[in-house]
């Protein structure tokens, strides 16, 4: 899905920035495998994978990215502001770190209602330096909220390496400082992510409070379309590609005789066909009318 976005952007189908997370798939999928329909997620500017893994429709997600009326927000949210209320998706977010506080609020709501739901806040290593994270850690810990803080540490905040911006790059120590149960996990390994997520989510559902997961990962593509990527080397990218979560999972399944090459090829062909259909659906959807710019801006009071 996301490998199509840079091309669509260069062709002029996407207005504004879009941020693919190719290479980081194991995190969104690994976490969502253990979420329930009523659970919440709050995402980032690089959030399409989170939306799709939580159950988002390919066509409606692509239509929203292309700004079309059949998108989840009627084409008004675009790539960085996709919200799906019925799926518990509280929005991708163009403001770095903004989803952290939103997820804490959703967790408080679930706790007060006693419905057993939890919330997940996705954010990157760049957002780990936002003050809202420290405030949210503290509030979640003292109120024992059912929230998972999940840092997708892909080592670059746009173009700055974490070593250049973060005095203590061992990020899990930040959670520990606030009494938040913390984990480090290989974010390129879907089994490892699933296991850690399952443990953290179970703790939250038992009323044992928040957890912080730091998932070590990497994005293969640029920060956005037309990124010069002068801040890293091709060799570094290729080294990370050798740890590709999809390729490694398929290799393990085939080595264990749980999947054949023919089955993998069929899955891949079906995925391409589904994404072709999603792109066609999005392109065929019209743009919103100009008057739509003045709707959903604020709630009308009786």
C-alpha positions in Angstrom: 0.0 0.0 0.0 2.5 2.6 1.1 5.1 1.8 -1.6 2.5 3.4 -4.0 2.4 6.7 -2.2 5.7 8.4 -3.4 4.7 7.7 -7.0 1.2 9.1 -6.5 2.6 12.1 -4.8 5.0 12.8 -7.7 2.1 12.4 -10.1 0.2 15.1 -8.3 -2.5 12.9 -6.9 -1.5 13.6 -3.3 -1.6 17.3 -2.1 0.8 18.0 0.8 3.1 15.6 2.5 2.7 11.9 2.9 5.0 9.8 5.0 5.4 6.0 4.2 6.4 3.5 6.8 7.7 0.8 4.5 9.9 -1.4 6.7 8.0 -0.8 9.9 5.1 -3.1 9.2 5.8 -5.6 12.0 4.9 -3.0 14.7 1.5 -2.0 13.5 0.5 -5.6 12.7 2.1 -7.1 15.8 0.3 -4.7 18.1 -3.1 -4.8 16.3 -3.1 -8.7 16.4 -3.8 -8.3 20.2 -6.2 -5.4 20.1 -10.0 -5.7 20.4 -12.4 -3.7 18.2 -13.3 -1.4 21.1 -9.7 -0.5 21.8 -8.3 2.9 20.7 -5.2 4.0 18.9 -3.8 7.5 18.4 -1.3 7.7 15.6 1.3 9.9 13.9 2.0 11.7 10.6 3.4 8.3 9.5 0.2 6.4 10.4 -1.3 4.7 7.5 0.0 1.3 8.6 -1.7 1.8 12.0 -5.0 2.6 10.3 -4.9 -0.5 8.0 -3.7 -2.8 10.8 -6.6 -1.7 13.0 -9.1 -2.7 10.3 -9.1 0.3 8.0 -10.4 -0.3 4.4 -7.8 -0.1 1.7 -10.0 1.9 -0.7 -11.3 4.4 1.9 -7.9 5.0 3.4 -6.4 5.6 -0.1 -9.3 7.9 -1.0 -8.7 10.0 2.1 -4.9 10.3 1.3 -5.9 11.5 -2.2 -8.4 14.0 -0.7 -11.6 12.4 -2.1 -15.1 12.3 -0.8 -15.1 8.5 -0.3 -12.3 8.8 2.2 -12.9 8.2 5.9 -13.0 12.0 6.5 -14.6 12.9 3.3 -11.3 13.9 1.8 -10.8 16.7 4.3 -8.3 15.0 6.6 -5.8 13.8 4.1 -2.7 11.7 4.8 -1.9 13.1 8.2 -5.4 13.4 9.7 -7.3 10.1 9.2 -9.8 9.4 11.9 -12.2 6.4 12.0 -14.5 6.6 15.0 -16.1 3.2 14.5 -12.7 1.5 14.5 -11.4 3.4 17.5 -8.8 5.2 15.4 -8.5 8.6 17.0 -6.6 10.1 14.1 -3.2 10.1 12.4 -1.7 13.4 13.4 0.5 16.0 11.8 1.6 17.4 15.1 4.6 15.5 16.4 3.6 13.8 19.7 0.1 15.0 19.8 -1.5 11.6 19.8 0.2 10.8 23.1 -2.1 12.9 25.2 -5.1 11.9 23.1 -4.5 8.2 23.9 -4.2 9.0 27.6 -7.5 10.7 27.5 -9.1 7.7 25.7 -7.6 5.4 28.4 -9.1 7.6 31.1 -12.4 7.3 29.4 -12.2 3.5 29.2 -11.2 3.3 32.9 -14.1 5.5 34.0 -16.6 3.5 32.0 -15.1 0.2 33.2 -15.4 -1.4 29.7 -12.0 -3.2 29.7 -10.8 -1.3 26.7 -7.3 0.1 26.3 -5.5 2.8 24.3 -2.3 2.8 22.3 -0.3 5.9 21.6 2.1 5.5 18.6 4.9 8.0 18.2 8.5 8.2 16.9 11.9 8.8 18.4 11.6 12.5 17.5 8.4 12.8 19.6 10.2 11.2 22.6 11.6 14.7 23.2 8.3 16.4 23.4 7.2 17.5 26.8 3.8 15.9 26.4 5.4 12.5 26.8 6.8 13.3 30.2 3.4 14.7 31.3 1.5 11.7 29.9 3.9 9.2 31.5 3.3 10.9 34.9 -0.5 11.2 34.6 -0.9 7.6 33.3 1.2 6.2 36.1 -0.4 8.0 39.0 -3.9 7.2 37.7 -2.9 3.7 36.7 -4.4 4.1 33.2 -4.8 1.3 30.6 -2.5 2.9 28.0 0.4 1.6 25.9 3.0 4.1 24.9 4.7 2.7 21.8 7.8 4.4 20.3 8.6 3.4 16.8 12.3 4.2 17.0 13.3 4.4 13.3 16.5 6.3 14.3 15.7 9.5 12.4 13.5 12.5 13.4 13.0 13.6 9.7 16.7 14.0 9.0 18.4 14.2 12.4 19.7 10.9 13.9 18.6 10.1 17.4 22.2 10.4 18.6 22.2 14.0 17.6 19.0 15.0 19.4 18.7 12.8 22.4 21.1 12.9 25.4 20.0 9.5 26.6 19.2 7.3 23.5 18.2 4.4 25.7 14.6 5.5 25.6 13.0 2.8 27.8 14.8 4.3 30.8 12.5 7.3 30.4 9.4 5.2 31.1 11.1 3.5 34.1 11.8 6.9 35.6 8.1 7.6 35.8 7.2 4.1 37.1 5.9 3.0 33.7 6.6 -0.7 33.0 9.0 -0.6 30.0 10.1 -3.0 27.2 12.7 -3.0 24.4 11.8 -5.1 21.4 13.1 -5.8 17.9 10.5 -3.9 15.8 11.5 -5.8 12.7 10.3 -9.1 14.2 6.5 -9.5 14.2 6.6 -12.4 16.6 8.6 -10.5 19.1 6.4 -7.4 18.8 3.2 -9.5 19.2 4.6 -11.1 22.4 5.6 -7.9 24.0 2.3 -6.2 23.0 0.3 -9.1 24.3 2.0 -8.8 27.7 1.6 -5.0 27.9 -2.0 -5.2 26.8 -2.9 -7.9 29.3 -1.3 -5.8 32.1 -3.5 -2.9 31.1 -6.7 -5.0 30.9 -5.9 -6.4 34.4 -5.7 -2.9 35.8 -2.0 -2.9 36.2 -1.5 0.4 34.5 0.5 1.8 31.6 3.4 0.3 29.7 6.1 1.8 27.4 7.4 -0.2 24.4 10.4 0.9 22.5 10.4 -0.9 19.1 13.7 -0.7 17.2 12.9 -0.3 13.5 13.8 1.5 10.3 12.0 3.2 7.4 13.4 2.3 4.0 11.9 5.2 2.1 12.5 8.9 2.6 10.8 11.0 5.3 8.4 12.0 2.5 8.3 12.2 -1.3 11.3 14.0 -2.8 13.4 13.5 0.4 17.1 13.8 -0.7 18.1 11.4 2.1 21.5 13.0 2.3 21.6 12.3 6.0 22.1 8.5 5.6 24.0 6.1 3.3 22.6 3.5 0.9 24.7 0.9 2.7 22.8 1.6 6.0 19.5 1.2 4.2 20.5 -2.1 2.7 21.7 -3.4 6.0 18.3 -2.8 7.5 16.6 -4.3 4.5 18.3 -7.6 5.3 16.1 -7.6 8.4 12.9 -7.0 6.5 10.0 -8.2 8.6 7.9 -9.6 5.7 10.8 -11.4 4.0 12.0 -12.9 7.3 8.6 -14.0 8.4 7.9 -15.7 5.1 11.3 -17.4 5.2 10.6 -18.7 8.7 7.2 -20.0 7.7 8.5 -21.8 4.7 11.4 -23.3 6.7 8.9 -24.7 9.2 6.8 -26.1 6.3 3.9 -23.8 7.3 3.7 -22.1 3.9 5.0 -22.9 0.4 6.6 -20.5 -2.0 3.5 -20.8 -4.2 1.2 -19.8 -1.3 3.5 -16.8 -0.6 3.4 -15.8 -4.3 -0.4 -16.1 -4.3 -0.7 -13.9 -1.2 1.6 -11.3 -2.8 -0.4 -11.3 -6.1 -3.6 -10.8 -4.2 -2.2 -7.9 -2.2 -1.1 -6.2 -5.4 -4.6 -6.8 -6.9 -6.3 -5.4 -3.8 -4.0 -2.3 -3.8 -4.6 -1.7 -7.5 -8.3 -1.8 -6.8 -7.9 0.6 -3.9 -6.0 3.1 -6.1 -8.6 2.9 -8.8 -11.4 3.4 -6.2 -9.6 6.5 -4.8 -8.9 8.0 -8.2 -12.5 7.5 -9.3 -13.9 9.2 -6.2 -14.7 12.9 -6.7 -13.2 15.8 -4.7 -15.3 17.4 -2.0 -17.4 20.4 -3.0 -16.0 23.8 -1.9 -18.8 24.3 0.6 -17.6 21.3 2.5 -14.7 23.4 3.8 -17.2 25.1 6.1 -18.7 21.9 7.6 -17.5 19.8 10.6 -15.5 22.8 11.8 -17.4 23.1 15.0 -20.5 21.6 16.6 -23.7 23.5 16.2 -25.5 24.2 19.5 -29.3 24.0 19.7 
